[in-house]
Amino acid sequence: MQENLSLYHVFYTVGRTGNICRAARELYVSQPAVSRSIQKLEENLGVLLFKRNSHGVTLTPEGTALFEKVQNAFSLIQDGEDQILRGKAGSIPRLRLGTSSTLCRYVLLSYLRPYISNHPQTRITISCQSTYQTLHLLDEEKIDLGLAARPRKLQGYYFHPLLHITDTFVATATYLKNQAELFPDESLFHTATFMMLDEENITRQSVNAQLKEHQLELTHILEVTSMDLVIRFAQIGLGIACVIRQFVEKELTAGTLVEVPMNFTFPEREIGFVCRQRDRENSMLQEFFTPSSP
């Protein structure tokens, strides 16, 4: 049973993320190690727990039934840990935030600086994941405040808008010049390397939808784990990067990156702070909703 506990932890993480690569990153182990753990658990139980596909993995009926039980077990463990921590912390205020790594880096940090200065004794935790998972954590009351794209359905949420963002493709002028010289009669979409965030990222999904709508298909895609790396790779001339335009304004102004001409315009998307509607008046959250914030 002791060996199975670690296997169930791997199983739970894969089931929750739906992706072996993402689970491996969360567990700080290799993808083959995750696959071996799942295979071992399947052998122990004599059933198939996951179906593999091009986008990740999905639970089988047997896997779904097991996942529900394991999820409840881990929730109980988490509740126990939280209860102990609350007891140890006493009256120390806690603020639990959730957002993507991209929005954390480019937006949230500027709001955290004054907040920490004003509330130096508040214990702050940050969970980095996709917009969908951030909203899920809000529903489960595992975070207090999220920074995310505007939810499609606002029922039950309070959304405080911050800024509009726009997707774009950028590269160095040298890279585009080399592509034109190497392939003068071919489209960039067929010859260039396009660096994109993974399929679970909402920016990637939004860009994919626009490309599909305009019947454009990218031939060479390099998936990258973070927006920072996408931008860095573009700066050294590795390829064309799919980025949020507002996060590369300095590079575009300086000319180190240029926008790749498109025959359409990406629609604006809105991001902001989001919390449960009943927590809107929570005093710990008010500073994130006021105009005085950066």
Number of C-alpha atoms within 10 A of each C-alpha: 6 6 8 13 10 13 20 19 16 23 26 20 21 27 22 16 18 19 19 24 18 19 22 19 11 13 15 10 12 13 17 12 13 22 16 12 19 21 18 14 20 17 12 10 10 9 13 16 25 22 11 14 9 5 11 17 17 19 19 16 12 12 18 15 12 16 22 12 12 16 17 11 12 14 12 12 12 13 12 12 12 12 12 12 11 14 11 10 12 9 9 11 13 15 14 16 23 29 26 24 19 18 20 20 14 13 19 22 12 13 14 16 11 14 17 13 9 11 12 10 11 15 13 14 11 16 18 16 19 21 23 16 18 24 25 13 19 20 15 9 13 15 21 20 26 26 25 27 27 17 17 6 7 12 9 11 18 16 22 17 16 19 13 13 17 16 20 20 21 29 25 23 16 14 19 19 12 11 17 16 10 11 14 11 8 12 12 19 15 14 15 21 18 24 25 23 22 17 13 18 18 17 22 18 14 14 19 16 12 16 15 10 9 11 8 12 11 15 12 15 16 15 14 15 13 15 22 15 14 24 23 12 17 24 20 14 16 18 24 30 31 23 24 18 17 15 20 17 12 12 16 17 10 10 12 17 26 20 16 16 10 9 6 9 11 15 13 11 14 14 21 21 22 28 24 20 13 10 16 18 10 11 8 17 17 11 15 20 17 10 8 7 13 13
